[in-house]
Amino acid sequence: MKKNRLGKGIGALIKDKINDNSLLNTITNIMIDDISLNPFQPRLEFDKNKINELASSIKEKGLITPVSVRSFNDSYQLIAGERRLRASQVAGLKEIPAYVMHVKNDSDMMELALIENIQRENLDIFEEAQAYIMMIEKYNYSHEQIGKIVGKSRANISNILRLLKLPQEIIDSLRKNEISIGHARALVGIKNPKKIKEIWMRIIEREESVRSTEEIVFYINNQKNLIKKSKILNKVLSTDKNHKVLEDELIDLMGTKVVISKKNKGGKIEVSFFSKDDLNRLIEIFRRLDNE
């Protein structure tokens, strides 16, 4: 059975977060002019073409899925369904079906809006991150609490928030699909901020893959350490220490089992690996050393 992407669907969240009598058993038709927008809407941009497509569908079939609202200052405030509301306006509707909910507080309203957008409309990764920031800064949510709400791990939430550290032009580049989310995650891992834009331009100009970008970032972050290890390796191979000392130094360098066998003036060095990933890691070390 396919696992639901979210740990709690909108129905479960409603059950947890809203008063027992908050969701009416019937759908109420509400005048569009009586509905104000949700100030906690996580979506920052709406595609006009998609709004127009939805409006055409609404003209032909009507609005099938009601929006969700709460009572607010003798009228109503939208909780979820801004795309449907906008499309209904374009379609020329004067009133639309809506669920009227008595939401406890603004933080619960924000949770509902976030869940709705993630489930239905595939939020831009940065819009999602901005919504998390608001939940953290305004309502003191932890990364773990947000993860439980949207069905993601704490680490996943933290990684999404890290993307906001990227320069704005790189964020815009991701939104334009010039780079992928994998490229962005690699870029945010660069320790030297002066190198981020340089590598970003290289990704675009050379059409670097995510894998090659990760290798570049690894090299940049470990350049000094690799140079040091290269010197150690040259020193080890040029000395005549006993085998055990040489093996220990190479084990420390490679992070795996190393066996040195000498025969007359020659011999061999055996470097062990225990998985495909382990082999790739060792190959990467040899490549870096060879380039020094």
MOMO-V47910 format. One record per residue. N is the residue number from 1. RES is the residue in three letters. PHI is phi as a letter, one per 20 degrees, with the letter a starting at -180 (none if undefined). BURIAL is I if it has 9 or more other C-alpha atoms within 8 Angstrom, else O. Layout:
BEGIN
N:RES:PHI:BURIAL, N:RES:PHI:BURIAL
END
This chain:
BEGIN
1:MET:none:O, 2:LYS:f:O, 3:LYS:f:O, 4:ASN:f:O, 5:ARG:f:O, 6:LEU:e:I, 7:GLY:f:I, 8:LYS:c:I, 9:GLY:f:O, 10:ILE:f:I, 11:GLY:f:O, 12:ALA:f:O, 13:LEU:f:I, 14:ILE:g:I, 15:LYS:f:I, 16:ASP:f:O, 17:LYS:d:I, 18:ILE:d:I, 19:ASN:g:I, 20:ASP:g:O, 21:ASN:e:O, 22:SER:f:I, 23:LEU:e:I, 24:LEU:f:I, 25:ASN:f:O, 26:THR:d:O, 27:ILE:e:I, 28:THR:d:O, 29:ASN:e:O, 30:ILE:c:I, 31:MET:f:I, 32:ILE:g:I, 33:ASP:f:O, 34:ASP:e:O, 35:ILE:d:I, 36:SER:e:O, 37:LEU:f:O, 38:ASN:f:I, 39:PRO:f:O, 40:PHE:d:O, 41:GLN:g:I, 42:PRO:f:I, 43:ARG:f:I, 44:LEU:e:O, 45:GLU:c:O, 46:PHE:c:O, 47:ASP:f:O, 48:LYS:f:O, 49:ASN:f:O, 50:LYS:f:O, 51:ILE:f:I, 52:ASN:f:I, 53:GLU:f:O, 54:LEU:f:I, 55:ALA:f:I, 56:SER:f:I, 57:SER:f:I, 58:ILE:f:I, 59:LYS:g:O, 60:GLU:e:O, 61:LYS:d:O, 62:GLY:n:O, 63:LEU:e:I, 64:ILE:f:O, 65:THR:e:O, 66:PRO:f:I, 67:VAL:e:I, 68:SER:d:I, 69:VAL:c:I, 70:ARG:c:I, 71:SER:f:I, 72:PHE:b:O, 73:ASN:l:O, 74:ASP:m:O, 75:SER:c:O, 76:TYR:b:I, 77:GLN:c:I, 78:LEU:f:I, 79:ILE:e:I, 80:ALA:b:I, 81:GLY:o:I, 82:GLU:f:I, 83:ARG:f:O, 84:ARG:f:I, 85:LEU:f:I, 86:ARG:f:I, 87:ALA:f:I, 88:SER:f:I, 89:GLN:f:I, 90:VAL:f:I, 91:ALA:f:I, 92:GLY:n:O, 93:LEU:f:I, 94:LYS:e:O, 95:GLU:c:O, 96:ILE:c:I, 97:PRO:f:I, 98:ALA:b:I, 99:TYR:e:I, 100:VAL:d:I, 101:MET:d:I, 102:HIS:d:I, 103:VAL:f:I, 104:LYS:f:I, 105:ASN:b:O, 106:ASP:f:O, 107:SER:f:O, 108:ASP:f:I, 109:MET:f:I, 110:MET:f:I, 111:GLU:g:I, 112:LEU:f:I, 113:ALA:f:I, 114:LEU:f:I, 115:ILE:g:I, 116:GLU:g:I, 117:ASN:f:I, 118:ILE:f:I, 119:GLN:f:O, 120:ARG:e:O, 121:GLU:c:O, 122:ASN:l:O, 123:LEU:g:I, 124:ASP:g:O, 125:ILE:g:O, 126:PHE:f:I, 127:GLU:f:I, 128:GLU:f:I, 129:ALA:f:I, 130:GLN:f:I, 131:ALA:f:I, 132:TYR:f:I, 133:ILE:g:I, 134:MET:f:I, 135:MET:f:I, 136:ILE:f:I, 137:GLU:f:O, 138:LYS:e:O, 139:TYR:c:O, 140:ASN:l:O, 141:TYR:f:I, 142:SER:e:O, 143:HIS:g:I, 144:GLU:f:I, 145:GLN:f:O, 146:ILE:f:I, 147:GLY:g:I, 148:LYS:f:I, 149:ILE:f:I, 150:VAL:d:I, 151:GLY:m:I, 152:LYS:c:I, 153:SER:f:I, 154:ARG:g:I, 155:ALA:f:O, 156:ASN:f:I, 157:ILE:f:I, 158:SER:f:I, 159:ASN:f:I, 160:ILE:f:I, 161:LEU:f:I, 162:ARG:f:I, 163:LEU:f:I, 164:LEU:f:I, 165:LYS:f:O, 166:LEU:f:I, 167:PRO:g:O, 168:GLN:g:O, 169:GLU:f:O, 170:ILE:f:I, 171:ILE:g:I, 172:ASP:f:O, 173:SER:f:I, 174:LEU:f:I, 175:ARG:f:O, 176:LYS:e:O, 177:ASN:m:O, 178:GLU:f:O, 179:ILE:c:I, 180:SER:e:I, 181:ILE:f:O, 182:GLY:f:O, 183:HIS:f:I, 184:ALA:f:I, 185:ARG:f:I, 186:ALA:f:I, 187:LEU:f:I, 188:VAL:f:I, 189:GLY:e:O, 190:ILE:f:I, 191:LYS:f:O, 192:ASN:e:O, 193:PRO:g:O, 194:LYS:f:O, 195:LYS:e:O, 196:ILE:f:I, 197:LYS:f:O, 198:GLU:f:O, 199:ILE:f:I, 200:TRP:g:I, 201:MET:f:O, 202:ARG:f:I, 203:ILE:g:I, 204:ILE:f:I, 205:GLU:f:O, 206:ARG:d:O, 207:GLU:l:O, 208:GLU:f:I, 209:SER:f:O, 210:VAL:f:I, 211:ARG:f:O, 212:SER:f:O, 213:THR:f:I, 214:GLU:f:I, 215:GLU:f:O, 216:ILE:f:O, 217:VAL:f:I, 218:PHE:g:O, 219:TYR:f:I, 220:ILE:f:O, 221:ASN:f:I, 222:ASN:d:O, 223:GLN:g:O, 224:LYS:f:O, 225:ASN:f:O, 226:LEU:f:I, 227:ILE:f:I, 228:LYS:f:O, 229:LYS:f:I, 230:SER:f:I, 231:LYS:f:O, 232:ILE:f:O, 233:LEU:f:I, 234:ASN:f:O, 235:LYS:f:O, 236:VAL:f:I, 237:LEU:f:O, 238:SER:e:O, 239:THR:d:O, 240:ASP:d:O, 241:LYS:f:O, 242:ASN:f:O, 243:HIS:g:O, 244:LYS:f:O, 245:VAL:f:O, 246:LEU:f:I, 247:GLU:f:I, 248:ASP:f:I, 249:GLU:f:I, 250:LEU:f:I, 251:ILE:f:I, 252:ASP:f:O, 253:LEU:f:O, 254:MET:e:O, 255:GLY:m:O, 256:THR:b:I, 257:LYS:f:O, 258:VAL:c:I, 259:VAL:c:O, 260:ILE:d:I, 261:SER:c:O, 262:LYS:d:O, 263:LYS:b:O, 264:ASN:l:O, 265:LYS:e:O, 266:GLY:d:O, 267:GLY:q:I, 268:LYS:b:O, 269:ILE:d:O, 270:GLU:d:O, 271:VAL:d:O, 272:SER:e:O, 273:PHE:c:I, 274:PHE:c:O, 275:SER:a:O, 276:LYS:f:O, 277:ASP:f:O, 278:ASP:f:I, 279:LEU:f:I, 280:ASN:f:O, 281:ARG:f:O, 282:LEU:f:I, 283:ILE:g:O, 284:GLU:f:O, 285:ILE:f:I, 286:PHE:f:O, 287:ARG:f:O, 288:ARG:f:I, 289:LEU:f:I, 290:ASP:f:O, 291:ASN:e:O, 292:GLU:e:O
END
